[in-house]
Amino acid sequence: MPREWELASTPEKQPGLIPNASALNDLSGNYQRAKFSWYRIDDLFFRNNNLTPDHIKADQSMQSNHYMREVLETEVFPNKQLPSGVPATMRTFDIAYFPNERGPYNYNYQEIKENGELANPEQKWGGIMRSIDQIDFQSANVEYIEFWMLDPFIYNENQQGGTMYINLGNVSEDILKDGVKSFENGMPKDGNLGQDVTETAWGYAPITTPINFAFANDPDSRKYQDVGLDGLTDDRERSFFDSTFLQRLDNQYGTGSEAYQQAQADPSADNYHFYRGSDYDQQERNIIQRYKDYNNHHGNSPTPEQWDEEYPTTGGLEPDVEDINNDFTLNQLEEYFQYEINITPSQLKVGQNYITDKRTANVKLENGNRESVTWYQFKIPVRSYDKKVGQVQGFKSVRFMRLFMNGFQDSVICRLADFNLVRGDWRRYLEDLSDPGEVIVGDPLDTTSFDIATVNIEENGDRDPINYVLPPGIEREVRYDRSELLQQNEQSLALRVNNLEDGDARAAFKNTSYDIRRYKNLEMYVHAEGSMDNRQMETGDLWLFLRLGTDFNQNYYEYAVPLKPTDEGATSAEAIWPSFNNIDLSLEQLGNAKIQRDRSNQALNEIFITPAKGSNGIIRVRGNPDLSDVQTFMLGVRNPKQDDNTYQDNGEPISSEVWVNELRVSNFDESGGWAANAKVETKLADFGNLTLSGSRKTIGFGGIEESLQ
């Protein structure tokens, strides 16, 4: 994952957050960039073999530090079974932000202190960005940005913290904002800057058109091409930024100051260093420090002749380019959806800040001690953005993701596990489902939010306040692998609704094609609980409905049941999945309800309602649905009208989370059908011949090549 990410361009069109971000060909556009590194820790630092540096091998406290130690899969996913021989180490994606240290291409001499640190760290930012392969989120039904994060404040619970921002949409690839596309392989092979380049505020950039993403074949040219996005070697950086940067630091603090010495060594702060190195060993650098310069551009693709060690020190084989999606164009648009995550100790609570679950693990460390740490699960609904920047339109073309951090006074390390974009088979139904006359359709003051997610045994088995367990009688599927049996993950669909108004409803749907006439029952397990802010949910406050038919709103059967919430702290399967909530409906009742409607002479476009037999549910019929051609399934939650609810109802909005599992048809009708063909021929004297033919096939008859649905 780390090599898929690149140094972020400056987020524009938010002057209150990052001033001068839109400045073109002006160094001030990058004045607030601080140090930001991202990496996966190499296993060699954990194995204590001949590759592990001696000082790390001997330092158990370093290998026990929660931001540098090995993380096992079972620490985050204790119920996950791994095949024998598969490494149990989880390669976390770690991001380290150092707001007190100068980031690449930041020449803001006015905010560098004498010791080389940055002033006003809370105003600084640092980040990364990447391209997205599947850009049509709407067709792919991408619903969430999801990841687990280790508590970043284990050693400093009083830290102020800051904000993590995620951008989805079009973000500029112009990291050094000058309107010119920088690509290292376009720099002159002989180092002659008098041809095929143009001078910018940042250095030099090629004016030729790139035809590939590869360095020149001549190894001697690498030192002139692999120089970073500014197109300058260190010596040329010292000359180019002498008057605008180095001399001004000299005037402020003198050439002997730490600030000047750091800037003199690498004016652009873009020099690469492999995470291994004899110099690092002599300096006894810890693991985090070793990755600080690992993603820098200048010198990250050395040839074997340029290696300073006995082992390869290459960070990548391709040249650095301001074209992260490799389409040979420089995107400069800033149009995106923005999501804000408060990374502060007080905001790390389930039910807030996109946190849906947490897990406390008791970890055995390299020093022999055991300590408890907390992992938080973040699920960010992509359609519930905090801010819309620019002219972004919908989710049909989400080309880039950018992640950046701001507002921190101290360094922070975020260890992320299972960082993914999550799609689903069920889609949100966006049309109106409210009872007539109760809710204003399209009301701009509507504050209801609705999300579709999943909960599963591997990730949410220790969920707070109610842990996820398998429904009664359900067992995890077992897969045969390498002469062993492995239990597979098991999950449920989660419907999360917040502030659902009285008489309103929200639902998810799935398109399909089934003939379910040969089955007798429709069954499903259901769990309900109040939200973190609404634990006083009572039985009947919320109803679950299942709608099936040929369309969503004109021809369907609907079965609705009241829900009984599970008490906080429940652990047994029977309490978490109460039988009161279960759907167990005889499909014959649907047909009978339709017949009853027809006999009552009620119009087809009106909703016919009748109580279901043998349960607390009700059946609704509209139009002319057909169980032989079920094209849609819809699952939703409804807050019944106060006047219509058969249970005590205060008419207030409700917030809840509902799990549904094992939607299935059962009791297959095994009685056979029959089929017949008939043909009659008769001769009508001299007038001609008359032939009549017909056929009949009943339910249950079919060829051996036909499958059951």
N, C-alpha and C positions, 0 to 999 in steps of 0.2 A: 504493500500500500504506500509506503513513504515515497517511492520513486514515481508514483502516479500523481503526487502533489507537487506543486511548484510555489515559489515565492509569490505572494499575492500582490496584485496591483492595488493602488490606493483606492479605497471605497469613496466614490464621488457622490455629489448631490446631498451631502449631509454636513453642511458647514459647521453646525453646532457640535458635531462629533469629531471631525477631522478638518481643520481649516486649510484652505488653499489646495484642496485635493484635486480640483479641476484645473489648476494652473498648468498651461501648456508650455513645454520646453523651459521650465523654471524649476530650479532646485528646491524652492520652497514647498513644492507639491509633495516632497518626501521628507520634510523636516521632522515629522512626528514618528517616523518608523523606528521601532525598537527591535531588539534581538528576539528571534523566534526560531526554534528548531523543532524538527519532527523526525521520528525514527522508530524503528523496532529494535530492541536490544538484541544483539547477537548472542546466541547460546554459549559462545566461548567464554563469556564472562561468568557463567554459572557452573561450568563443568570442572573447573580446577584441574585442568590438564596442562600440557606443555604450551598450549596457545594462550592460556590465561595469564595476564601480567602478574608477576610475582607479588607486587604490593596489593593487588586486588585479591589474589589467592589467600594472602595472609590476613586480610582485613575482613573478618566476619561481620563486623558492624556495617560495613559498606554493602556487603551482599545480603544483609538483613534489612537494609533501608527499604521502606515500602515503595519508594519511587525508583529503585534500582534493582530490586530483587527479582527472582524468578516467580512468575505467576502460573499456577496450574489451572487446567480447565475445570477441575472439580471445585476450585475456590469460587468461581463465578457460577458454574452450572453443576451443582453437586449431584444431580440426578441423571447426568449425561453419562452414557456408557461408551467407552472408546475401545476399538479393536485392539487386540494384543499386538504389541510392536509399534503402535502409533504413538509418537511423542505426546506426553501429557502436558507439555508446556504450552501455555497460551501466548502467542506472539501479540502482545498488546500494542496498540498504536499510541505512542506517547507524544504529546506536544508540550514543549517547554517554552514559557514566555518570560523574558527578562526585561521588564520595563525600564530598568536602570542602565541598560547597556545599549550602545548605538547599533542600529540595524544596518544592513547593506544599503549603500548609496544614500546615506543620510549625512549631509555636510552642514548641518546646523550648528555652527561653532558657538552661537549665542547661548545654547542650552546644554553645553558640555561643561561639566565642572572640572576643577583642576585635577581631580583623581581619575578623570576619564569617564565618570558616570554621567548619566543624563539627569538634568533637573526636571522637576515636575513630572515624575513618572506616570502619574494618574492620567495625564493628557496624551500619553503615547499609545501606540497601537502596534500590533504585529500580527501577521496572518499568512495563510496559504490558500491556494485555489487549485482546482482541477477541472477537467472536462468530464462530461457525462455522456456515456455511450447511448443509452436509451433516452432520447430527449423528449419523447411524447409521453408525459406523465399521465395524460388523460386516457389514452388508449391502453397503456400498461397498467392503469389503475394504481399508480404509486400513491400511497396514503401517508407514509410516515418517514421521518428521519429517526433512526433508532440507534442507541448505543448504551453501553454500561460505562460508568465512570467511577474510578476509585476516589474516595473522599480526598480532595486535594488539600485538606487542612489538618491532616493527622498530627503534624508536629507544631502547628500554629493555629489553634482554634480561635484566636483573637484577631486573625488577619482580616483586613477590611474586605478583600476580594475585589471583584469587578464584574465585567459582563463579557460573555461570549456571544458573538453574532454569527449567524449563518445566512448567506445570500444564495438564492436559487434564481436562475434566469440568465440574462446576458451580463457578464462582467467584462471589463476591459482587459485585454491581454497586454496592453501597453504598460509594462511594469515601470519602465523609465519613460514617463509620459512626455513624448516629444512628437508623436504622430508618425514616427519612423519605425519600421520593424527591425529589431535587432536580432541577428542570428550569427552565431560564432563562426560557422563555416563560410560565411560571406566575407569575413575579414581577409585582407590580402595575405597570401601565403608567405610572402617574403617580409611582411611587417611594414611595407611601404604605405604610409597613410596618405600619400599624395594621389592615390588613384582608387576609384570605385568605392569611395566612402564619402560621407558628409559629416560635418562637425555639428554637434548638438550641445546643449547645456551640460550633458552628462558625459560627453566624450566623443566617440566616433561610432557611426553605424553604417553598414553597407547600403549602397543604393542599387545593387544588382537584385535580380529576381531569384529567389531560391528554387532549385529544381530537385533537391533531395535533402535528407537530414543526415549528412555524413561529413566528417572531416576530410581534408585533402589526404591523399595516399602517402605523401611525403612525410615521414615522422618528424623531420626538422621543422615543418611548418606548424606543428602543434603548439609550440610556445607562443606563436603569433596569433593563433586562432582561438585557443582555449583560454581566453582572457576575461570572460564574463560579459555581461550585457553592456558594459560601458566601452568595450573595445580597446581597453588600455591595459598594458602591463603595469606592474607596480611602479617602475621608474617613470613611465609616462603619466601615471596617476599623480605622482608627486609634482611633476611639472605642470600638468593641466590644472590641478586644483591648488597650486601654490599660493596664488594671490587671493583666491576666494575662500580658502579654508585653512591651509597650513600656516601662512603668515599671520592670519588673524588669531589663531591659537597661540602662536609665538608671542604676539603682542599682548595677549591676555595673561598667559601663564609662564612663558619662556620655554625654550627648547628642552630644558631638563625636566619639565613637568610630565606626569604620567599621561595627561591628556594629549600632549604633543607627541610623545613617544609612540603611543598607540596609533595615532593618526599617521605619523610618519612611516610606520611599518607597513600599513595597509590603508591608504587614504579612503578607498571605497568600501572597506570592511567587507570585502567579497571573496577573500581567499579561502580556498577549500583545504580541508585536512581530513584524511581518512581517520576512522575512529580508533585505529591501531597506529602505533608509532613508537619508536625508541625514545623520541623526545618526550612523548606523553608518559612513557614508563619512568623516565628519569624525573619528571616533574610530579610523578605519582598522582596523576589526574584521576578523579573518580569517573564513573560511567556517564553521568549526565554531562560533565564537562567535555568528554571525548566526542560527544555528538553535536556540540555547539556549532562547529563550522562544517559539519558533514554535508549540509545541503547548499553550501555556497557555490558560486558559479566558476570563479577564477581558478583554473587548474584542476577541475574535478574529473578530467578525462586524460590522465597522463598515459603516454606510451610506455611499454616495458622499459625502454631506455631511460625514462624519467623517474622510474620508481626509486624511492630512497631506501626501501626496505627489501628484504629477501622474498617478500610475498607481494601479490598484487595490491595496489592501493587505489585502484580505479573506482570512482563513484558512479560512473556511467559511461557508455560508449558513444552516445549521441551528443551532438553539440547542444548547448542551451539556446533556446529560441523563444521569442515572444509570440508563440503560436502553440498553445498548450493542447489544442485539439487537432493539430497537424493537418489543417485544411489549406495551408499556404496563404492565408490571409491574416491581417491584423485586425481583430475585433476591438473596436473602441467604444462600443455601446455600454452604457450603464443603466440597465433596466432589470430590476430584480425584486423578488419578494424577500423581506428580511425577517428573521426570527431572533429573538433576544432571550438569552438564558442567563439568569443571575447566578454567577459563581461566587456565592457568599455563604458563610457558615449558617446564617439564620434562614436561608432560603432552601437548604437541602432537606426538604420534607416531602414525603409522599403526598400526592394530591395537589402540590404546588409546583410552579416552575417547570412544567412538563415532566415531572418525576412521577412515574406510575408504580414503581416498586423499589425495594431496597433489599439487600442481603448482607447480613453480618456474618463474616467468616472468621473462624478461629484458626489462625495460620501458624504453622511451625516454621520458625526462621532458621537461617544457617547457624546462628549463634546458640541454638538449642532452646531458645525461649519460645513461648507461644503468645501471640497478641491478636486481639480482635480488630478487624478493619471492616469498613462498610463500603459496599458497592451500590451505586444508584442507577436505576434504569430510566433513561430518558426516551420518551416517545413524543416526537414533535409532529403534529398533523400538518402536512404541507399546505393545506388550504386554510389553516388558521394562523396566517402570518400576522406579525405585529406591525409591519410597515410595508408599504408599496412604494418603491422608488422608481422614478421614470415612467415611461409609457408601456410597461410590461402588460401583456394581455394574456391572461389565462395560463394554462399549463400544457399547451400543445408543443412548445419549443423551449425546454429548459436545458440549455447547452452547458452551463457551468455551475459549479458550487464554489463559494468562497467562505472560508472560516477565519475570523479574526477576533482578537481580544483587545479590550480597552478598559480603562478605569482602575487598573491595578497599581498599587504602590510598591508591592513586593513581588518577587519571582513566584511563579506557580507552575506546578507540573500536573498535567492531566493525563492519566493513564486510561485509555479508552479500549473497551473490548466489544467485539461484534458490532462495529460501526457500519451500518447498512442503510440503504433506501429500501423500504418494505412495500411490496405490492400485495394485493389481495384478489381473491376470486369474487368477493362480494363488493358491490358498489353502492355508494350512497344514493338514495332516491331523492332527487332535488325538487320534485313537484309537491304541491300542497296535499297534506294528509289530514288536515284539521277537520273537526266536526263543523258542519255548516253553521255560520252565524256566531261562532265562538271566538275565532282568531282572525285578525285582519291579514289577508294574504299579501305578502310583500311588505309588511310593516317595517319601516326603517328602524323602528325602536325595538325590533325583535332581538332579544339577547340570548336566544337558545343556541347552544352549540351541541353538535352531534359528531361522534367519532366512531370509526370501525377499527377494531384492533384484534389481536389474538392474545390469549394467555395459554401457557403451556407448562408441562410438568418439569421440564429441564430448567427453564428460566424463572418460573414463578412458584415453585414448590414451597418456598419460604416467604411468600408474598405477605405484606402487611397492609391491612389488619386481618385479612382472611386469606389463608394460603390456598393455592390451587391444588385440588386433588382430583383423581379420576372419579367419574360418576359411579354409583354402586353397580357392580356387575361388569364394569368395563375393564379390560386389561390392555396393557400396552402391546402393540404389535411386535413380533420378534422376527429379526432378520438373521438368516444363516450367513455367517461371514468367516472365512478362514478357519473352518472347523470349530466355530464357537457361535453361540446364540447371543445376539445383541438386542436389547430392548430399544425400540425406536421412540422418538419424541411423540407426545400426544397433546393435542391442543384443542381449544374451544374458540368460537367466535365471540368477541366481546363487543357489546353495544354500549357506548358511554354517552349519556345525555346530561346536559347541565341546564338548569332553569327552563325545563319544559313546561310551557303554559298549560293551564286547565283547558281541556278539549283539544289539545294539539298532539301531534304524533311525529315520530321520525322513524325511518326504516332503511334497510339495506336490501338490495335485490341481486338476483343472479339469473341470467338467461340460460335456458336449458331446453330439452325436448324429451318428454317422458310419457309413456302410456302406463298409468298406474291402476288400471281397472281390475287387474288380476290380484291385487293386494287388498287386504281387508282393513289394515290399520295404518295410521300415520303416527309416529312416535318421536319424542325428542326430550332430552334432559334440559332443565332450565335452572339457573341460579340467579338470584337478585340480591343486591345490597345497596344501601344508601351511599351517597358520595361522602368524601371526607368532611364536607361541610354540612351534610344533611343525613345524619345517622338516625333521625327520628322517623324514617320511612315506615309506614304501617302496611299491613296486608290490604291489598286492593287499591292502594294509592296509585299503583302503576300496573298496566296490563301489557302482556305480550301478545302480539297477533302474528299469525302465519297466513299469508295470502298466496294462493296458487290459481293459475288460470292461463288464458291465452294472451292477456295483456295485464297492465297494472291497475287500471282504474275503470274499465268498462265491462269486462267479462272475467269474473273471478269468484272463487270461494274464499271466505276468510273465517278463520277460527281464532278466537281470542280467549285468553285465560287470565285471571287475576294472579298477581305475584306476591309471594310471601318472602319478605327479606330475611336473609341469614343474619343471626346475631354476631356482632363483632367478637372475634376470638374463637369462633367455632373451628373445629379441626376434623371432625368425622365426615365421611362422605355423605352420610344420611342427613346431617345437619346442613352441609354446604349445598347439597342437591336435594332439597326436600321433595318428597313425592307429591306434595300439594301443587308444586309448580309444573310437574311433568305433563307433557302433551301425550295423550294416548287416545286418539280419536278414531272411531270406526268410520271408514270412508263411505260406508253406506248412508251415514247420516247426512253427508253432503248432498248425495243424490236425492234423499228424501226431502231435504230442505228446499231443493230446487222444485221438486214436484209440488210441495206444499205452497210455494210461492205461485206456481202456475195456476193451481186450483183457486187461489185467492184472487186471481185476476189482477194482481199488482203489476204495474208497468215494469218492463224489463230494465229501464234506465234508473229505476229507484232501488235503493238498498233494502232488501228483505232481511229481517232479523228474527232469529228464533233461538231459544235456549238449547244447548246441547244436552243430550241424555247421558246420565251417569257421570257428570262432571260439573264444575262451576263455570264452564266456558259458555260462550255464545257463538252462533254461526251466522255469518252474513253472506248473502248471495246477491250478485248484481250481474245483469246481462245474461249471456248464455255460455257459461264456462263448460269445458269438456275435459273429463279426466283421462280421456284417450289421447289428448294432445295438450299436455301441460307445458307451456312455453316459458313460464316465469315462476320463480319462487321469491317471495318477499318476507323478510323477518323484520318486525319493528316493535317499538314500544309506544304506548299511548297513555296519556294522562286524561282519564275520562272526564267528561263534563260533571260538575258537581251534582247537577240535577238528575243525571242519568245513571250515575254510579250506584250499584247495589250495595256497595260498602260505604262506611262513613268517610266522607270526603270534605276537606276544608277548603277546596277550591284554589289552593295555593300552587305555584310552580313546584316542580320536583326535579331533583338531581339524583341520578342512579347509575349503576353499572350492572349490566345483565350479561350472563354467559349462556350460550346455547351450544349443545353438543349432541352429536349422533342423530341428526335429522335423517329419518329412515322410514321406509315402508316395510311392513311385516305381514306374516300370515298369508303367504302366497296361496292362491286358490289353485290346487293341483288337479282339480277336475278337468277332464279333457273337453275339448270342443269338437264340433263336427263341421264338415263341409260337404256340399253336394252340388252337382251340375245336372241340369235337366235340359233336354232338347226334344222338341216335338216337330215332326214334319208331316204335312198332309197335302194331298193333291186335290185341287178344286176342279174336278172334271177337266174340261178343255180350257179353263180360264188361266190356270197357272199353278204354281206350288207355293205353299205357305209354311214358313219355318219359324218356330218360336224357341228361344233358348233363355236360360236363366241360371243363376248360381247363388249360393248362400253360404256364408262362413260365420260361425259364431265365435265368441271369445274363447280362447284356449286352443284354437287350432292353428298350426303353423308348420312350416317345413323344418327339417332338422338343421338347416343352415341358419335359421333365424335364432337370435339370442333373446334372452329375457331382459327386460328393462328394469 
